[in-house]
């Protein structure tokens, strides 16, 4: 079994430490992506998915916004996923 990991919206100050720790797992580097932009991370996960893969998009739940530095931005995981799947015919 192969795991693909995309990090969605993390604290930029801890990004290097997190990347170093993930690289120590022994997984090939191409399977680990650190993407600060949530939409880009969801897109990457969907494009990498193969038959029978499971994509877990966690951390926001029912919210239709993403808060960055105290500012709310319109963002709906379900809407993003639906649009991406339509584009990719998945």
Beta strands, then each sheet from edge to edge (+ up, - down):
strand 1: 5-8
strand 2: 32-35
strand 3: 65-68
strand 4: 71-74
sheet 1: 1+ 2+
sheet 2: 3+ 4-
end
